[in-house]
């Protein structure tokens, strides 16, 4: 059986698999490592190097997953690989999903998000001849399991600075999904930036436990707004929809992340731009060359990186220009941003 749903949107060599993947795997495939995978038609267009990318949501549902699609496009264009994007993978079934792709002979399996770490760790042991890469994770095994993460605290320090400088109440917030090292670094980088802008700022933070659920995100945002937060940053996927809803009517401004989507809602104050395509592409090249080595790659904010925050009508010209100056100081090392990976108790 071929992993994936009955619906697919095909571009050159990239197949986007639908949301029914996990259900199909559970119903018909099981997790028997001796299963050959069934001889189904290979996804993609016929390149010699096959990659499967696992997403927790759908490509249209969040800027984070849009960044995954853009990365897949770049890999295909520059390396000529076949890239299959499997959307809305159920996290409890992720090891089975990894296994199905591995049994079909995929060369590299990419978990797009730290939430795919546990499944990759288990599957990499079962399939030692398959390469695994987890984005926004720090896992490594020195063999076939690699990871990559941004020093997101640097990117989000700039955003935290913008939020506290823009706040009229002196209270700002942050709402995330699940807590693991990368998301904790996001939270703590935002807090450091806010406190750099205003040492007396009141900083609120909440993990909802779910990147995708807009209802949980809306409830968390409303609770922070009730406590005075007028700028709220986040680390969510589809959950951002809930933040927009809570902030309607000028109650607050939301800071989104990854791709520039500031036109998606009038409540968006700015967006933190974190494009990972080139960084992931470099690791994929190492996998192709056989030099990846199951190691972790940590990416710092480049000095020639584009503006981290997007200029919008909700972000004043003065604050925007100040954030550009702060970004330069962070990238050069003049401002030291501590990476704190501990989750709140």
Backbone torsions as a table, in degrees:
resi	resn	phi	psi	omega
1	UNK	NA	138.8	180.0
2	UNK	-89.5	131.0	176.4
3	UNK	-60.3	141.6	173.7
4	UNK	131.9	170.1	178.5
5	UNK	-94.5	179.1	179.0
6	UNK	-77.2	-17.7	-180.0
7	UNK	-96.3	137.4	174.5
8	UNK	-150.1	143.6	175.4
9	UNK	-113.8	117.2	-171.9
10	UNK	-107.4	128.1	167.5
11	UNK	-114.2	-179.1	-170.5
12	UNK	-19.3	-79.7	178.7
13	UNK	-124.6	16.7	-175.2
14	UNK	-112.2	123.9	178.8
15	UNK	-108.0	129.8	176.4
16	UNK	-102.1	114.9	-177.2
17	UNK	-88.6	146.4	-172.5
18	UNK	-82.6	-172.8	-168.6
19	UNK	-77.9	-7.3	-175.1
20	UNK	-88.7	7.9	-175.2
21	UNK	-55.6	-53.5	-175.0
22	UNK	-62.7	-39.9	-179.5
23	UNK	-63.8	-41.1	179.2
24	UNK	-65.5	-39.5	-179.8
25	UNK	-64.3	-45.5	-178.1
26	UNK	-66.3	-40.1	-175.2
27	UNK	-74.2	-35.2	-169.0
28	UNK	-127.2	-10.3	-171.4
29	UNK	-113.7	-33.7	-176.8
30	UNK	68.2	-160.0	-177.5
31	UNK	-136.1	29.8	179.9
32	UNK	-74.0	116.8	-176.3
33	UNK	-66.7	-17.7	-179.6
34	UNK	-82.9	-8.4	-179.6
35	UNK	-68.4	133.3	-177.4
36	UNK	-78.8	-11.5	-179.2
37	UNK	99.7	-10.9	165.3
38	UNK	98.4	-4.1	175.2
39	UNK	73.1	21.2	178.1
40	UNK	-71.8	168.5	178.2
41	UNK	-62.4	131.9	179.8
42	UNK	-69.1	136.2	176.4
43	UNK	-72.2	153.9	179.9
44	UNK	95.5	-171.9	-167.8
45	UNK	-113.3	8.1	173.2
46	UNK	112.6	8.7	177.5
47	UNK	-70.1	161.0	-178.1
48	UNK	-75.7	-23.9	-177.0
49	UNK	-111.2	116.5	-173.7
50	UNK	-110.1	130.8	-178.4
51	UNK	-124.5	137.9	170.6
52	UNK	-117.9	134.9	-178.1
53	UNK	-118.8	123.2	-177.5
54	UNK	-100.4	127.4	179.9
55	UNK	-117.5	145.2	177.8
56	UNK	-80.1	-19.5	178.1
57	UNK	-130.9	-158.1	178.4
58	UNK	-107.0	160.5	-173.3
59	UNK	-60.9	-38.2	-177.6
60	UNK	-82.2	-12.2	-170.9
61	UNK	-81.7	-16.6	-178.4
62	UNK	-160.1	154.3	177.7
63	UNK	-66.1	-29.1	178.7
64	UNK	-62.5	-45.4	179.3
65	UNK	-75.2	-26.5	172.0
66	UNK	-63.5	-37.3	176.4
67	UNK	-62.9	-34.1	176.3
68	UNK	-64.2	-45.8	178.9
69	UNK	-62.1	-43.4	178.8
70	UNK	-63.1	-36.6	177.6
71	UNK	-66.3	-42.5	177.3
72	UNK	-60.1	-42.4	177.8
73	UNK	-59.8	-42.9	-177.4
74	UNK	-67.7	-40.8	178.1
75	UNK	-61.9	-45.6	-178.8
76	UNK	-63.5	-44.0	-177.6
77	UNK	-65.7	-43.4	-172.1
78	UNK	-90.4	-24.8	-176.5
79	UNK	-115.9	-8.6	178.6
80	UNK	68.6	23.1	-179.4
81	UNK	-87.3	158.6	169.7
82	UNK	-87.3	127.9	-180.0
83	UNK	-123.3	122.9	176.3
84	UNK	-107.2	125.7	178.2
85	UNK	-103.8	118.4	178.6
86	UNK	-101.9	113.4	-172.8
87	UNK	-92.4	155.7	173.7
88	UNK	49.5	47.7	176.9
89	UNK	-72.3	127.3	178.2
90	UNK	-70.3	123.0	-174.5
91	UNK	-60.0	-38.4	177.5
92	UNK	-62.2	-21.0	-178.1
93	UNK	-103.8	9.5	-171.4
94	UNK	-62.7	-35.8	179.3
95	UNK	-63.4	-38.3	177.1
96	UNK	-66.0	-39.3	179.6
97	UNK	-65.0	-46.7	174.9
98	UNK	-54.9	-44.9	-177.1
99	UNK	-62.2	-40.9	-179.8
100	UNK	-62.3	-43.8	178.5
101	UNK	-67.2	-39.3	179.2
102	UNK	-62.7	-42.3	-179.9
103	UNK	-66.7	-23.2	178.1
104	UNK	-85.1	0.9	173.7
105	UNK	90.6	18.3	176.1
106	UNK	-66.5	140.3	-176.6
107	UNK	-80.3	-36.2	-175.3
108	UNK	-139.5	130.7	177.2
109	UNK	-115.4	122.4	-176.1
110	UNK	-110.7	120.2	172.2
111	UNK	-91.4	115.7	-174.3
112	UNK	-89.0	81.5	179.0
113	UNK	135.7	146.0	-178.1
114	UNK	-60.8	-21.1	178.9
115	UNK	-66.3	-13.2	178.5
116	UNK	-93.6	10.2	-177.3
117	UNK	-66.1	-48.4	-175.5
118	UNK	-62.2	-43.2	179.6
119	UNK	-64.1	-39.1	179.0
120	UNK	-67.0	-39.1	179.3
121	UNK	-61.6	-42.1	-179.9
122	UNK	-70.8	-46.1	-175.2
123	UNK	-69.5	-32.8	-178.9
124	UNK	-64.7	-27.3	176.1
125	UNK	-75.0	-37.3	-178.5
126	UNK	-74.8	-27.4	-176.2
127	UNK	-127.4	75.3	-174.6
128	UNK	-67.6	-15.4	-179.8
129	UNK	-92.5	-0.8	178.2
130	UNK	-105.6	138.8	177.9
131	UNK	-88.9	140.2	179.2
132	UNK	-124.0	141.6	177.5
133	UNK	-139.5	126.9	177.4
134	UNK	-113.0	125.3	-179.4
135	UNK	-86.9	140.3	-178.4
136	UNK	60.5	46.3	176.2
137	UNK	-143.0	168.3	179.2
138	UNK	-121.9	11.7	-176.1
139	UNK	-72.9	149.8	175.4
140	UNK	-160.3	152.7	177.5
141	UNK	-131.0	5.1	178.6
142	UNK	73.0	6.7	-177.6
143	UNK	-130.5	-84.9	-173.6
144	UNK	-123.7	11.2	-179.7
145	UNK	-122.4	111.5	-178.9
146	UNK	-116.8	168.4	177.1
147	UNK	-149.6	163.1	176.9
148	UNK	-143.3	140.9	174.8
149	UNK	-146.1	148.7	171.7
150	UNK	-84.3	153.2	165.9
151	UNK	-75.0	70.8	-172.6
152	UNK	-59.3	-25.2	178.8
153	UNK	-59.2	-30.2	178.6
154	UNK	-70.6	-46.4	177.4
155	UNK	-59.9	-45.5	-173.3
156	UNK	-81.1	-17.5	170.3
157	UNK	-59.3	-44.6	179.6
158	UNK	-61.7	-42.5	179.6
159	UNK	-66.8	-40.8	178.1
160	UNK	-62.3	-38.0	176.1
161	UNK	-60.7	-46.3	-178.9
162	UNK	-62.4	-38.9	-177.9
163	UNK	-67.4	-45.7	-178.0
164	UNK	-69.6	-35.7	177.2
165	UNK	-66.8	-31.3	-177.9
166	UNK	-86.4	-19.4	-174.7
167	UNK	-67.9	134.0	175.6
168	UNK	-94.1	-22.8	-177.6
169	UNK	-88.5	-20.2	-175.2
170	UNK	81.8	9.6	177.9
171	UNK	-126.2	126.2	178.8
172	UNK	-128.4	162.1	-176.0
173	UNK	-133.0	171.7	177.2
174	UNK	-149.4	132.9	-179.8
175	UNK	-131.5	126.8	179.7
176	UNK	-125.8	177.1	179.0
177	UNK	-91.2	-95.4	178.7
178	UNK	-98.8	152.8	179.1
179	UNK	-103.1	122.0	169.0
180	UNK	-145.6	178.9	-170.2
181	UNK	-51.0	-45.2	-176.4
182	UNK	-66.7	-40.0	-178.4
183	UNK	-74.9	-31.8	174.8
184	UNK	-65.0	-39.3	177.0
185	UNK	-63.8	-37.5	176.1
186	UNK	-59.2	-53.1	-179.8
187	UNK	-56.7	-52.0	-174.3
188	UNK	-70.9	-29.7	173.7
189	UNK	-66.2	-41.4	177.3
190	UNK	-60.9	-43.6	-179.9
191	UNK	-63.0	-43.8	179.7
192	UNK	-61.2	-41.5	179.0
193	UNK	-64.7	-40.5	178.6
194	UNK	-63.9	-41.4	-179.1
195	UNK	-73.2	-26.3	174.3
196	UNK	-67.1	-37.2	179.5
197	UNK	-74.8	-34.9	-176.7
198	UNK	-151.4	104.3	-175.0
199	UNK	-63.8	-17.4	-178.6
200	UNK	-101.1	8.4	-176.6
201	UNK	-62.7	145.8	172.6
202	UNK	-97.5	120.5	-174.2
203	UNK	-114.3	121.9	-179.3
204	UNK	-109.0	143.6	178.2
205	UNK	-142.9	147.3	-179.0
206	UNK	-147.1	135.7	167.0
207	UNK	-105.3	123.8	-179.1
208	UNK	-84.4	-19.0	-176.4
209	UNK	90.3	-0.4	-175.5
210	UNK	-151.3	121.1	178.4
211	UNK	-72.9	-23.9	-169.1
212	UNK	-99.5	-23.2	-170.2
213	UNK	-80.0	109.1	-178.8
214	UNK	-71.4	-27.5	-179.6
215	UNK	-66.7	-46.0	177.4
216	UNK	-62.0	-40.2	-179.8
217	UNK	-66.4	-40.8	179.5
218	UNK	-63.6	-42.5	179.2
219	UNK	-62.9	-41.3	179.2
220	UNK	-65.8	-41.9	179.7
221	UNK	-65.6	-41.4	-179.7
222	UNK	-62.6	-39.0	178.3
223	UNK	-63.2	-38.9	178.5
224	UNK	-71.8	-38.6	177.0
225	UNK	-62.6	-39.4	178.2
226	UNK	-62.5	-24.4	178.7
227	UNK	-93.4	5.6	173.6
228	UNK	107.9	-3.7	-178.4
229	UNK	-66.2	126.6	177.8
230	UNK	-115.0	-5.9	169.3
231	UNK	-133.4	128.9	-176.7
232	UNK	-131.2	118.8	174.7
233	UNK	-91.9	169.0	-177.9
234	UNK	-156.1	171.0	175.3
235	UNK	-141.4	79.7	-172.9
236	UNK	-139.5	169.5	170.6
237	UNK	-108.4	-107.4	178.7
238	UNK	-65.6	-17.3	178.3
239	UNK	-59.4	-22.3	178.5
240	UNK	-57.7	-29.1	179.3
241	UNK	-56.3	-38.7	177.6
242	UNK	-66.0	-35.8	177.0
243	UNK	-64.8	-42.2	178.9
244	UNK	-58.3	-43.7	-177.4
245	UNK	-63.1	-44.9	-178.5
246	UNK	-64.6	-32.0	-174.5
247	UNK	-87.6	-3.7	-176.6
248	UNK	-56.1	150.5	177.1
249	UNK	79.5	20.8	176.9
250	UNK	78.9	14.4	-179.4
251	UNK	-67.9	-33.3	-179.0
252	UNK	-164.0	167.8	172.3
253	UNK	-116.3	141.6	-175.1
254	UNK	-105.7	139.7	173.8
255	UNK	-107.0	113.1	178.4
256	UNK	-91.5	-173.3	-176.0
257	UNK	-150.3	171.9	179.7
258	UNK	77.0	-98.7	-178.8
259	UNK	-94.3	152.8	179.8
260	UNK	-67.7	107.6	178.7
261	UNK	-126.4	30.5	-170.6
262	UNK	-65.8	-14.4	176.8
263	UNK	-84.7	-2.9	-177.4
264	UNK	-70.0	-25.1	179.8
265	UNK	-156.0	141.0	177.1
266	UNK	-67.6	-9.6	179.3
267	UNK	-85.0	-7.0	-177.6
268	UNK	-77.2	121.3	-179.9
269	UNK	-81.8	-40.2	175.7
270	UNK	-168.3	174.0	178.9
271	UNK	-127.3	139.3	173.2
272	UNK	-88.4	115.2	-176.6
273	UNK	-87.9	117.0	179.8
274	UNK	-132.1	87.9	179.9
275	UNK	-89.9	120.2	-174.1
276	UNK	-103.3	-2.7	-172.8
277	UNK	-52.8	-51.1	-176.1
278	UNK	-66.3	-37.1	-179.5
279	UNK	-66.8	-42.5	178.5
280	UNK	-67.7	-39.7	179.8
281	UNK	-57.2	-40.8	180.0
282	UNK	-61.7	-38.4	179.8
283	UNK	-72.8	-38.1	177.8
284	UNK	-60.6	-38.5	176.3
285	UNK	-60.1	-39.7	178.4
286	UNK	-65.5	-39.4	178.1
287	UNK	-62.9	-44.6	178.3
288	UNK	-59.8	-37.6	-177.5
289	UNK	-82.9	-6.4	-179.4
290	UNK	77.5	21.9	-176.6
291	UNK	-115.9	10.1	-177.3
292	UNK	-63.6	-43.5	170.7
293	UNK	70.3	15.0	177.7
294	UNK	59.5	42.7	-176.3
295	UNK	-116.2	166.1	178.4
296	UNK	-95.9	139.7	176.6
297	UNK	-118.7	124.6	178.7
298	UNK	-109.4	125.7	-173.8
299	UNK	-107.0	123.4	175.9
300	UNK	-89.9	161.9	179.3
301	UNK	-65.6	114.9	-179.1
302	UNK	-67.9	148.0	179.6
303	UNK	-69.2	-25.5	-179.5
304	UNK	-97.7	16.3	-179.2
305	UNK	-68.7	149.9	177.3
306	UNK	-63.5	168.3	178.4
307	UNK	-53.4	128.9	-177.6
308	UNK	-67.9	-37.9	177.8
309	UNK	-108.9	148.8	-176.2
310	UNK	-93.2	136.9	175.6
311	UNK	-75.4	125.3	177.5
312	UNK	-130.7	173.0	176.7
313	UNK	-67.3	-21.0	-179.0
314	UNK	-88.5	-9.2	178.5
315	UNK	-111.5	118.3	-174.6
316	UNK	-64.7	155.2	179.2
317	UNK	-61.1	-39.9	-178.9
318	UNK	-63.7	-47.6	-179.3
319	UNK	-65.6	-40.6	179.6
320	UNK	-59.0	-46.8	-179.8
321	UNK	-64.6	-35.3	177.2
322	UNK	-65.9	-38.4	180.0
323	UNK	-66.3	-34.7	177.1
324	UNK	-62.6	-38.9	178.1
325	UNK	-67.8	-41.3	177.3
326	UNK	-62.8	-41.3	179.0
327	UNK	-58.7	-44.3	178.8
328	UNK	-59.7	-41.8	-178.2
329	UNK	-69.2	-35.5	177.1
330	UNK	-67.7	-47.2	-177.7
331	UNK	-63.9	-34.6	-179.2
332	UNK	-80.9	-14.6	-177.8
333	UNK	94.4	-1.8	178.3
334	UNK	-62.6	-39.8	172.2
335	UNK	-100.7	120.2	179.8
336	UNK	-92.4	121.8	178.0
337	UNK	-105.7	120.6	-179.1
338	UNK	-76.4	135.2	175.2
339	UNK	-90.3	112.4	-179.8
340	UNK	-115.3	115.0	-174.7
341	UNK	-104.1	9.7	-178.9
342	UNK	-83.0	133.9	177.4
343	UNK	-82.3	147.4	177.5
344	UNK	-60.9	145.4	179.5
345	UNK	-79.3	NA	NA
